[in-house]
Amino acid sequence: MGSYQAAAVMREETAISDWETGRPRVKTRERERPDGLVRQYWHEVTAYPLLGAERELALARQMEDIRTELRYAPFRLVPRISYDLLYRTYQELKAGRGEVYEVMDLDQPSAQPTAPPFAEQENRKREEAERQRALSSLARAVQKLKLAEKKLPSGNYSEEGAQIVRGLRLQPDYLEYLLASIKKQDLPLSVQKYFKQGEEQYARLYNLFFCSNLRLVFFTAKNFRYPGVPFLDLIQYGNLGLLQAVKRYDFRRGARFSTYAVWWIRQSIRHGVFDHEKTIRLPIHQVELLSKLGTEGKVLSGKLGREPTLEEISRATNISLDKITALQCSAKTLLSLDETMGENDFTLRSVVPDTTVPPLPRAMEQQQLTGHLERILYTLPRQEEEVIRRRFGLGGKDAETLREIANTFNLSRERVRQLQKQALGRLQRRALRQGLKVYLEQED
C-alpha cells in the first residue's frame, strides 16, 4: 500500500474511532476558532446519543422488518390492484420490454470482455436459460394468485398472496415501485391509515439512526481541505451521503454502520465540492482523471528530479496525449471581469483591453477621414451621392447590391453601375485635390 493510501486509511480509522468515543480530535486553526455556527451545530449534534453495537443492530433489524412488511402488505390488503400491476410487469418481461434482473433478485450476469468467443456463447446461453426460468417462476406465481383470487370472493388473499410473492424473491426497488404506484390509487381508508402508520414509524427510526450518526459526518469532514469551501458546507455534503448510507445499509453483512457509512460520506463530500467548485462543472470522471494525472506527475517528478513532460505522463498513466491536453484545458480556472485587484479596487475589466474597440489614434484618424468623405460626398450630384452611400453602406446603413439600388430608383442595374463609376471617378480626383492622397496610399 502506498504512503498516500496508508495515510488516507489512517485518517479514516481515526475519524471513526473519534466519532465512537465522541472525543474531538486535533483541530485546525480555522476550525478551532470559536465560530458561532460551527459551535452551535456541534452542540446540537451531541444532543443525540451514540448507538452501541447491539442497539445499532436492533434498530437496523427493526427498520428492515417495517420496510419489508410495507413492501409485501399490498398483496395482503389490496390484492386486486397488486395483482394487476404484477401481471402487467409479467407481460412486459415476456414481450422483452424489460430486464428480469431489474424485477427479480437473481445472480447478475458476469461481464468477461477477454473471454474467448465460445465462452461468450456459453455465457449467453446460460443467461437466457436463467431468464426463462425466472419468467416461468413468475408465470406460475401469477397463476397461483389467480386461483387464490377465485377462492376468495371478497378479494382478500390474507397471507396466502403475500407468501406466494415472497417466494419470488422480487427486487426491493421493484417492490418500492409497486408500493408507490399502489399509494396513488383510490384505496380504502383503513389501508391508507395502515400505510401511513407504517411510514411514520419507519421515518422515526430512520431519523433516530441518522441523527445518532451525525458526529461521524462532522469528524469525517474535518479530513477535507478545500479552499473557499466553508466547513458547514462540507458537513451538509456529508449529511447527504449519510442519508444514502442509512437507506442502503445491510446489517446482514456483519459490518458496523460507521465502516460502511464513511465511504458514502467521503464520496458525497467530494462530489458536492466538485459540482460547485467551478463555474462550468466538470464531470466527476474527469476530476478523477485530473487527480490521477497530478499524483502521477508528482511521482515522476520525484523519480526524474525535474518536471515530467506530457509524453512521459501519458506513458505512465496509459492515457493518450490528446486526452491529457484536453483535460488540462478543461481544468483552467475562470476569472470574473468584475473581480477586484490590488488595494485600489481595480477590476479586471479596467485592465484587460477591449479588442473590439480600435485604439485611440486609429479612432481619431477614422473620425477625421469620415469628416473629409462627408464633405466630398456633398459635392456630388444628388443621385450619385445616394448611390455611393447605399452601395458602400455609409452612414451606418447596410451595403446594398446593384439590383436593390436599381429597384429603389426604378433604374436598370447597368445604369446604377454607370452612376457608381462616375461618382467614384469624381471622388478620386477631388480627394487628390483636397490633400487626401495619404489615405489612398494607406489603403493601397
Buried (B, 14 or more C-beta within 10 A) or exposed (E): EEEEEEEBEEBBEBBBEBBBEEEEBEEEEEEEEEBEEBEEBBEEBEEBEBBEEEEBBEBBEBBBEBBEBBBBBBBBBBBEBBBEBBBEBBEEBEEEEEEBBEBBEBEEEEEEEEEEEEEEEEBEEEBEEBBEEBBEBBEEBBEBBEEBBEEEEEEBBEEBBBBBBBEBEBBEEBBEBBBEBBBEEEBEEEBEEBBEEBBEBBEEBBEBBBBBBBBBBBBBBBBBEBEEBEBEBBBBBBBBBBBBBBEEBEBEEEEBBBEBBBEBBBBBBBBBBBBBBBEEEBEEEBBEBBEBBEEBBEBBEEEEEEEBEBEBBBEBBEBEEEBBEEBEEBBEEEEEEEEEEEEEEEEEEEEEEEEEEEEEEEEEBEEEBEEBBEEBBEEBEEBBBBBBBBBBEBEEEEEBEBEBBBEEBEBEBEBBBBBBEBBBEBBEEBBEEEEBEEBEEEEE
